[in-house]
Amino acid sequence: MTDPELEQLKRDLATCTRLLVMADVLDYSGHLSARIPGTDRVLIQPRDASRAALTADDLLVVELDGTLVEGDVPPPAETAIHTGVYRNRPDAALVCHGHPTLSTTFSMTDRPFLPMRHFAYREAAGLAVHPDATHITTREQGDAVAKTLGDAHACLLRAHGTVLVAPTIQELLMDCLDLEENARTLLAATQLTAGGGQLRPLSPEECAEIGRSYSRSRHRPNKVWEHYVHRGTAAGVL
């Protein structure tokens, strides 16, 4: 990766972090990271820096064992979530660990995180829930999260939050927003059917059909990215 490409990756990571704060996927806690292509190193934000004011210059570099190699402030306490995923998922370019309220709520019920919106077709069987509700701070815990995640793009952490992986920053933003929107729709549908009627999530067959028709091309992720960048700029977030 060239120096200009690395600087752009840092800027994109900071931008995505601020936008996810605006969207209530991140708050004073939660964090994004990016694998530095061609290396065993990861960009990640500091433990204590405001996510709402993060800049490219704030980002740290850690090894896959969590060792800090660039920066003079501590990385997040739960860096082990990110490094565990990167060690076990060579395809993971970016990771987000957030605490979105609605998605996280489904880690505390016996109702599976069913696909309600067409963009949730990848969750035909719901999302796996990692059973460890404590802070994920050790290598062993990070590897356990990666095992729960498997080859999926997202999982829930019990009473804690979410973990998502993506190949591009635009897809990471889109997937984080889509996950919470599916949770919002599922909650609303559950309320609507509480007094009668039947919950009608997408069936596995429908998910398969949608998957065949739904393009994972650059169009929609880029469209979502541009929209939120403009929203963030207009709101003074960026």
N, C-alpha and C positions, 0 to 999 in steps of 0.2 A: 504494500500500500504506500503510495506517495505521500509526502507531507501535506500537500493541498487536500488530498482525499481524506487523510486522517483529520485535518482541521474541519472539513465539511461534516464528517461523521460526528465530531464533538458538537458542532453547532446544531446538527439535527437532533442529537440526543438531548441537548438542553432545551431546544424548542419543543420537542415531544413531551418532555417532563412538564414544562409550563402549561402546555395545552391540556394535559391530563389532570393537572391541578384544577384548571378552569372547568373541566368536565366532571370533577368530583370523583375521579378514579384514584387519584393520589391526593394526599392532604399534607400535613406536616411530616408525615412519614410515608413509607413506600419508596420504591426506587426502580430506576431503569438502568440497564447496562448494555454494552455492545462488545462483542468479540472483535478484537483488532485482527483483521484478516491476515492470514499467513503467520500468526503467532499463537502462543499459549497465554496471551494476556488479554485483560478485559478492562474497558473503560467503565467507571462507575462513579456515582456522585458521592460526596462526603457524607458522613453520618449526620452532621448537625446543620449543614447549609440548608436554607429555605428552598424547598422545591419550587416555590413560586418565583424565585429570583435567580434560579440556577443559570450559570453561564458556562460557555465552553471552557473557559480558563479555570473553572472550579473542579473540573473532572479529574479523578484519580486513575491510576493504572495499578491493577493487581494481577498477580499470577493466579493460575488455576487452583493453587492451594491456599489462596487468600492473602499471600504475602504482598504487602504494599511496596511497590517499586518506583512509583512516581507520585509525589505529593507529600505534604507534611502535616496532614490532619487525618484522623481515623476514617476508614471506610465504614459503611453501614454495618451494624451488628449482625445483620442477616445476609451478609455477603455470601455466606455458605449456600443460600438458595441458588444464587446465580452461578457460582463456580460448580456446584453439584450438577446443575443442568448442563453447563458447557462441557464438563468432563464426560457426561453420559450421552449427550446429543450433539454429535459433530455437525449436524445440520443447523443447529440453533445459532443464529447471528445476533439476535437481540432477545433480552428477557425483561419482562416487567413483573414486579411484585407490588401489588397494590392492596388496598383495603376497601373496595367499593361496597357500599352498604347492602344493596339488594342482592348482588351475586353471592356475597359472603353469607347472607341469611340462609341460603339453600344448603350451606354446610352444616346447619344446625337443625334440620328437619329430616324426616324420612321420605320427603318428596324429592324425587330426582330432578335434576336441572334439565328439564325437557326442552326440546327445540320447538319454539313457538313462531319465530320469525324465519323467513326463508334463508337469511344469512347464517342461521344457526344449524344448517344442514349437517355440519361436521360433528354435531353433538347428538346424533341420532339416539344414542343410548344414555345420554346425560353425561355429566362430567364426573370424573373420579374425585373422591374427597380424601385428602391426606389426613390420617387420623390423629397426628401429633398436633395438639393445640398450643404447644409451647413455642417460644422463640426458636427459630431454626438457626443455630449458631455454630454447629460443628460439622466437620466433613462428613461424618456418618449420617447426620440428619439431612444434609444437603443431598447426599446420594439416595437417601430414602425418599425425599421429595421427587427426585428425578425418576425413581422407580415407579412412584404413583403416577407421575405424568406420562410415563411410557413414551409412545410415539405420537401422543395427542398434542394439540396446540395449546391446551389449557387444562388446568385442574384447580380445584378448590382446596384451601387449607382450613381445617375445621376451626370454626369460631375465630378466624384470623383474616383470611383474604384470598387472593387469587395469584396464580402464576401463569404467565403466558409466554410463549416463544413465537418468534416470527423471523422470516428471512430478510425483511426490509423494514425501515423505520415507518414507512407509510402504512404497511400492513399491520405493524404493531399498534399504531394509533387506531386504525380502523377496527381491529379485532378487540381491543380493549373497550371501545365504545359499543361495539355490537354485543359483546358479552353482557354488559350492564343493561343494554336495551332489551335483550332477550329476557333477562331476569325481571325487568320492569313489566314486560308484557305478560310473562308467566304469573307474576303476582297479581296483576289486574284481572287476568282470566280466572285465576283461582277465586278471587273475590266475587267475580260476576257469577260463578257457578256455585257459590257457597249455599245459596238457598234453593238450588235445584239446577238441573241441566248437567251437561257432561263436558269435562275438560277435553279439548280436542287438539293435542299437540300434533306436530307433524309425525307421520308414521315413518318407519324405516324405509318403506318403499318410496314415499314422497321425498324423503331426504336423499335417497339415491337418485331419483329423477331430477331433483333440484341440483344436486352435485354435478350431474351430467350437463345441465343447462346453464349452470352458474359459472361464469368466467372468472378465474382467479388472475385475470390479466392485470396490467398496470392501471387500467382505466379507473376502476372504482377506488382503489386505495389512493391514487393520485388526486382524484376528485375530492375525496374526503379530506385529505391532507391540505389541499389548497383552500378548501372551505374553512377549515378550522384555523389555518394560518391567518386568513383574512379576518375571521372572527376575533382571534386573539390579538391581532394588530389593532383592530377597531376598538377593542376593550382595553387596550393598553397593557395587555399581558405580555406581548412581545416587543 
